[in-house]
Amino acid sequence: MNLRRIMDRRVWLRSLPLGAHAILVMLSGCDSQSASEKATQIAARVNGEEISVGQIDVLVARSGADTDGQAKSTQEKSIDNLIDQQLLSQQAIEKHLDRDPQVTLAMAMAKRQVLAQAYLDHVGQAVSKPEPGEISAFYKFHPQLFEKRKIYKFDEISIPLTPKNRDAIEPHVKQPVRFDALSKWLQEQNIPHTSETVVRAAEQLPLERLEEFDHLKKGEAASFTEDEKLVVLQLSAIKEAPLDYDKAAPLIEVFLMNRNRKVLIDRELSRLRQAATVEYFGDFEKPETPRQR
């Protein structure tokens, strides 16, 4: 579990199409009344069809602009992009491309994903803020993240994992990992990978492996999987970078809320699956269980 990833509420949205992801990022950052008002404010008309301020806010949110100057520049670019998009959309409808089976399928899937994420957000709203004692306990229980926090410099090998290469690679990453030997072997086997020097703070490493990294010596290596990749890190330098309680408390609060939210959502998904009647057909057919009959 990577602390920085779970602190990012948007991690749940990454499987969505880019447009749906941007919409949900915007919605997660403002209340429903504000979003509703902006959805009706007109920014432009294209052949009589409106572009709302809310649509522009979607693109600004997606850009990550964090200053007034950046936001203003992004707004100007966004309205031009939306005008182009509207013109192309109008032409697609005129050519009846909205009736194309692939187009209707993509639209239906995007709608389902947006609705699914909206329900997850609805379920997640039931999570309350952690008590001060819970925040304090987390701070004390994870000194490698706070009081003894470090920033590491690594030589990194990143290997995209596939069903074909996974079994072949596994014997070469068992502890202790021989970094140079692994790099040479990957080149000899023509296995796609990248090599670079990276800097990672403690919160950018797997939470359950922090103690191991804390005791890692220069020249030693460790490996873990991350986003369908095998990451091998060989330590080359390290420096102390402690984080005091006052600075850490707001971060811990967000982390605990997101972790509790994930638990709640996983529980709800399990409940829905158990209550549902799921039928598989054709190549996807599976042996029946009592719930599926």
Backbone torsions as a table, in degrees:
resi	resn	phi	psi	omega
1	MET	NA	121.0	-179.3
2	ASN	-94.1	120.6	-174.1
3	LEU	-58.7	-44.3	-175.9
4	ARG	-65.8	-36.1	-179.4
5	ARG	-67.3	-43.4	-176.4
6	ILE	-74.5	-21.5	175.5
7	MET	-72.2	-19.3	-179.4
8	ASP	-86.7	107.3	-177.3
9	ARG	-59.3	-25.3	-175.3
10	ARG	-79.6	-2.5	-179.5
11	VAL	-59.7	-28.9	179.9
12	TRP	-69.9	-17.2	-172.1
13	LEU	-94.1	-4.3	-168.4
14	ARG	-68.7	-17.3	179.0
15	SER	-83.5	-4.1	-177.6
16	LEU	-83.6	156.5	171.7
17	PRO	-58.2	155.1	-172.8
18	LEU	-56.4	-41.9	-178.9
19	GLY	-64.6	-44.2	-179.8
20	ALA	-65.7	-39.9	178.4
21	HIS	-58.8	-45.5	-177.9
22	ALA	-65.0	-39.5	179.1
23	ILE	-60.3	-45.2	-176.1
24	LEU	-72.3	-31.9	174.7
25	VAL	-61.1	-43.6	-179.8
26	MET	-64.9	-45.0	-177.6
27	LEU	-64.8	-33.4	-178.7
28	SER	-71.9	-14.5	-176.0
29	GLY	-103.9	3.2	180.0
30	CYS	-147.7	158.3	-179.5
31	ASP	-78.2	163.5	-173.5
32	SER	-64.7	-33.3	179.1
33	GLN	-65.1	-45.6	179.4
34	SER	-62.5	-44.6	179.7
35	ALA	-62.4	-39.1	-179.3
36	SER	-65.9	-41.2	179.8
37	GLU	-64.3	-44.6	-178.5
38	LYS	-68.9	-27.8	179.6
39	ALA	-66.8	-21.9	-179.0
40	THR	-101.8	-8.5	178.2
41	GLN	-79.4	126.0	-174.6
42	ILE	-88.5	130.2	175.9
43	ALA	-101.5	-32.5	-179.5
44	ALA	-163.4	162.1	172.0
45	ARG	-124.8	138.1	179.4
46	VAL	-123.5	108.5	-176.0
47	ASN	51.5	40.5	176.8
48	GLY	88.1	-9.7	-179.2
49	GLU	-99.2	136.8	-169.7
50	GLU	-88.0	146.5	168.1
51	ILE	-115.6	123.8	-174.3
52	SER	-92.5	161.9	174.8
53	VAL	-62.0	-34.9	179.1
54	GLY	-60.1	-37.1	178.7
55	GLN	-65.9	-38.1	177.4
56	ILE	-65.6	-40.3	178.8
57	ASP	-61.0	-32.5	177.2
58	VAL	-59.3	-48.4	-177.9
59	LEU	-69.5	-35.4	177.5
60	VAL	-64.9	-42.0	178.5
61	ALA	-62.9	-39.4	-179.2
62	ARG	-67.6	-30.5	-176.9
63	SER	-72.8	-23.3	-177.7
64	GLY	77.0	17.2	178.9
65	ALA	-59.9	127.3	-174.8
66	ASP	-120.2	9.5	174.0
67	THR	-130.5	160.6	-179.2
68	ASP	-60.5	-39.6	-179.8
69	GLY	-65.1	-43.3	178.4
70	GLN	-64.9	-42.2	-179.1
71	ALA	-62.4	-41.5	-179.9
72	LYS	-63.6	-45.8	179.0
73	SER	-62.7	-41.2	-179.9
74	THR	-67.0	-37.5	177.2
75	GLN	-59.1	-44.0	-178.9
76	GLU	-64.3	-41.9	177.9
77	LYS	-68.6	-35.9	-176.0
78	SER	-66.2	-42.1	-178.1
79	ILE	-66.6	-35.1	175.7
80	ASP	-65.6	-41.4	178.1
81	ASN	-63.4	-40.4	-179.5
82	LEU	-68.8	-35.1	176.7
83	ILE	-64.3	-45.5	177.0
84	ASP	-60.1	-44.0	-179.5
85	GLN	-62.4	-41.5	-179.7
86	GLN	-65.2	-40.5	178.2
87	LEU	-62.5	-43.6	179.3
88	LEU	-67.3	-39.1	178.5
89	SER	-63.0	-41.1	178.6
90	GLN	-62.4	-39.9	178.6
91	GLN	-67.8	-36.9	178.1
92	ALA	-62.4	-41.7	178.8
93	ILE	-67.8	-40.4	179.0
94	GLU	-61.2	-34.2	179.3
95	LYS	-88.4	6.8	178.7
96	HIS	62.6	27.1	178.2
97	LEU	-71.3	-19.7	177.2
98	ASP	-67.9	-11.7	177.8
99	ARG	-95.6	-5.2	178.6
100	ASP	-63.3	132.7	-176.5
101	PRO	-55.0	-39.9	-179.9
102	GLN	-67.6	-35.6	179.5
103	VAL	-69.8	-45.8	179.9
104	THR	-64.2	-35.6	177.4
105	LEU	-63.7	-47.1	-179.9
106	ALA	-62.2	-39.5	179.1
107	MET	-65.8	-41.4	179.8
108	ALA	-66.0	-39.7	180.0
109	MET	-67.4	-40.5	178.6
110	ALA	-63.1	-41.4	178.8
111	LYS	-62.4	-43.2	-179.5
112	ARG	-63.2	-40.7	-179.6
113	GLN	-66.5	-40.3	178.6
114	VAL	-63.9	-44.0	-179.9
115	LEU	-65.6	-39.8	179.1
116	ALA	-61.9	-44.7	180.0
117	GLN	-67.8	-34.6	177.4
118	ALA	-61.7	-39.3	178.7
119	TYR	-69.1	-39.0	176.9
120	LEU	-60.5	-42.2	177.5
121	ASP	-63.3	-39.0	178.3
122	HIS	-61.9	-44.9	178.7
123	VAL	-64.5	-41.3	-177.1
124	GLY	-66.6	-19.8	-179.7
125	GLN	-66.4	-16.1	-179.2
126	ALA	-74.4	-10.3	-178.8
127	VAL	-76.9	129.1	179.6
128	SER	-98.8	167.4	179.3
129	LYS	-68.0	142.5	178.8
130	PRO	-68.2	154.0	177.1
131	GLU	-71.7	152.5	178.2
132	PRO	-52.9	-37.4	179.6
133	GLY	-64.6	-35.0	178.6
134	GLU	-68.1	-39.7	177.9
135	ILE	-65.4	-44.5	-179.9
136	SER	-62.7	-40.3	-179.3
137	ALA	-65.6	-40.0	179.3
138	PHE	-64.6	-40.9	178.9
139	TYR	-60.1	-44.9	-177.3
140	LYS	-72.7	-32.2	-174.9
141	PHE	-78.5	-17.4	-177.8
142	HIS	-124.9	66.9	-178.0
143	PRO	-61.7	-29.2	-179.8
144	GLN	-64.6	-21.3	178.1
145	LEU	-88.3	-20.3	-170.3
146	PHE	-130.2	-85.9	-175.6
147	GLU	-59.2	-36.8	-178.6
148	LYS	-112.9	27.2	-178.3
149	ARG	-60.7	141.0	179.1
150	LYS	-132.2	158.5	172.4
151	ILE	-115.8	129.0	-172.9
152	TYR	-111.4	145.2	170.7
153	LYS	-111.9	125.8	-175.0
154	PHE	-125.7	153.5	158.5
155	ASP	-91.3	126.0	-171.6
156	GLU	-118.2	137.8	167.5
157	ILE	-116.3	126.4	179.5
158	SER	-118.9	124.1	-174.1
159	ILE	-123.1	113.1	173.7
160	PRO	-62.0	126.1	-176.6
161	LEU	-88.4	136.9	176.2
162	THR	-132.9	159.7	176.5
163	PRO	-56.3	-28.8	-177.4
164	LYS	-74.8	-40.7	-173.9
165	ASN	-97.8	-12.6	-173.1
166	ARG	-58.9	-50.2	-177.6
167	ASP	-66.6	-33.8	-179.6
168	ALA	-70.3	-33.7	-176.2
169	ILE	-79.1	-34.2	-171.2
170	GLU	-50.0	-46.0	-179.0
171	PRO	-62.8	-22.1	-175.2
172	HIS	-88.0	-5.3	-178.9
173	VAL	-118.1	13.2	174.7
174	LYS	-73.6	146.9	-177.8
175	GLN	-67.1	141.6	-8.0
176	PRO	-78.5	139.3	-179.1
177	VAL	-74.6	127.9	176.2
178	ARG	-96.2	95.3	-169.6
179	PHE	-59.7	-53.2	-177.0
180	ASP	-63.9	-39.0	179.1
181	ALA	-65.8	-38.7	178.2
182	LEU	-64.1	-45.4	179.7
183	SER	-59.3	-44.3	180.0
184	LYS	-64.4	-42.7	-178.6
185	TRP	-64.5	-41.6	178.9
186	LEU	-60.3	-41.5	178.3
187	GLN	-65.7	-41.9	-180.0
188	GLU	-64.6	-35.4	-178.0
189	GLN	-88.7	-0.9	-178.6
190	ASN	55.5	38.1	176.8
191	ILE	-86.8	123.4	-178.5
192	PRO	-57.3	132.9	178.2
193	HIS	-164.9	165.6	175.2
194	THR	-123.9	147.9	177.5
195	SER	-127.9	131.5	179.7
196	GLU	-161.2	167.7	173.9
197	THR	-97.0	129.8	-176.2
198	VAL	-130.5	158.2	173.3
199	VAL	-118.8	126.5	179.4
200	ARG	-130.7	132.1	171.0
201	ALA	-81.4	166.8	-176.3
202	ALA	-55.6	-38.4	-177.3
203	GLU	-70.8	-8.1	177.6
204	GLN	-96.5	7.4	177.8
205	LEU	-111.4	160.1	179.0
206	PRO	-58.1	127.5	-175.4
207	LEU	-57.1	-40.4	-177.1
208	GLU	-74.4	-6.2	-179.0
209	ARG	-112.2	6.5	-174.1
210	LEU	-61.4	-38.6	-179.1
211	GLU	-64.4	-37.8	177.6
212	GLU	-63.2	-45.5	178.9
213	PHE	-67.0	-31.4	180.0
214	ASP	-63.7	-29.3	-178.5
215	HIS	-100.5	3.6	-179.5
216	LEU	-68.3	137.5	177.9
217	LYS	-101.4	157.2	179.3
218	LYS	-55.9	132.9	-178.6
219	GLY	92.7	-16.3	177.2
220	GLU	-85.6	157.0	-175.1
221	ALA	-132.2	157.2	175.4
222	ALA	-142.7	157.6	-177.8
223	SER	-133.6	156.0	175.1
224	PHE	-162.1	163.3	177.8
225	THR	-96.5	144.3	-177.5
226	GLU	-153.8	118.1	178.1
227	ASP	52.8	51.9	178.0
228	GLU	60.9	26.1	175.1
229	LYS	-129.3	148.5	170.6
230	LEU	-94.5	122.7	-179.0
231	VAL	-110.1	125.0	177.2
232	VAL	-116.0	124.1	-176.5
233	LEU	-119.4	125.7	174.3
234	GLN	-109.5	122.2	-174.7
235	LEU	-71.2	130.2	177.3
236	SER	-120.6	-24.6	178.4
237	ALA	-160.0	159.3	-177.0
238	ILE	-153.5	146.0	175.0
239	LYS	-145.5	149.9	-179.9
240	GLU	-73.9	139.6	177.9
241	ALA	-150.7	65.1	-175.6
242	PRO	-63.7	152.0	178.5
243	LEU	-123.3	117.9	-176.3
244	ASP	-75.5	168.8	-172.4
245	TYR	-61.9	-41.4	-176.8
246	ASP	-61.0	-38.3	178.7
247	LYS	-77.8	-31.5	-175.6
248	ALA	-79.8	-31.2	-172.4
249	ALA	-54.7	-47.5	179.2
250	PRO	-62.5	-35.5	179.3
251	LEU	-68.4	-40.7	178.7
252	ILE	-64.6	-39.6	179.3
253	GLU	-59.2	-45.7	179.2
254	VAL	-63.9	-43.7	-179.4
255	PHE	-60.6	-48.3	-177.8
256	LEU	-65.0	-39.0	177.9
257	MET	-63.7	-42.6	-179.9
258	ASN	-69.4	-36.7	177.3
259	ARG	-65.5	-43.7	177.8
260	ASN	-65.8	-34.9	177.9
261	ARG	-64.7	-41.5	179.0
262	LYS	-63.5	-42.3	177.7
263	VAL	-60.1	-44.2	-179.5
264	LEU	-63.2	-42.1	-179.5
265	ILE	-68.0	-42.5	177.8
266	ASP	-60.6	-39.7	178.7
267	ARG	-65.1	-40.4	180.0
268	GLU	-67.5	-40.6	177.3
269	LEU	-62.7	-39.3	177.2
270	SER	-63.8	-42.1	179.0
271	ARG	-62.7	-44.6	-178.9
272	LEU	-63.9	-40.9	178.8
273	ARG	-64.3	-41.1	-179.7
274	GLN	-66.4	-32.7	-178.5
275	ALA	-84.5	-16.1	-173.0
276	ALA	-85.8	155.2	169.2
277	THR	-100.1	112.3	-176.5
278	VAL	-112.6	125.2	179.4
279	GLU	-119.2	134.4	177.9
280	TYR	-110.4	147.4	-177.2
281	PHE	-132.7	158.3	174.4
282	GLY	60.0	-133.4	-177.9
283	ASP	-66.2	-16.2	-177.6
284	PHE	-94.9	1.6	-177.5
285	GLU	-64.6	137.2	-179.0
286	LYS	-125.7	160.2	175.4
287	PRO	-56.6	137.3	-176.3
288	GLU	-71.7	145.3	170.8
289	THR	-112.8	163.5	179.6
290	PRO	-54.5	-35.4	-178.1
291	ARG	-70.4	-29.2	-174.2
292	GLN	-86.1	-13.3	-177.7
293	ARG	-72.5	NA	NA
